[in-house]
Amino acid sequence: MVIRCRTLLGTLLATATLHAAAGGLAIAGIDHVAIDNTAGATATWSSTRVGWSLGTGLEFRATARSSVRLEYIYDNYGTETLAAQTVGAFTFPEREHKLDSHTVRGAVSFKF
């Protein structure tokens, strides 16, 4: 699960084109899984990560009642240390986990 709380600033580039940039807070619920096939062991870690989000996008008015939008979002949640975990006779060592994500999304909107 990802929650974003962003501020959006936009400017009209042409009569039918809007450019926008956004930035703000990003929160993600993360489930980590490590598997050792040789030992048949599985370790899991869960956490909530707080980071930041930046994005940009364009929206084009196709007709008086419809528009098309394309958006890019980058989220960065920093680095977290996952503690060592012993499962049976196998020990998963402590490890660093860096998390960031890149999202491209599009939309078609209709006004009724």
Secondary structure, DSSP 8 states (H G I E B T S, - for coil): -EEEEEEEEEEEEETTEEEEEEEEEEEEEEEEEEEETTTTEEEEEEEEEEEEEEEEEEEEEEETTEEEEEEEEEEEEEEEEE--EEETTEEE--EEEEEEEEEEEEEEEE--
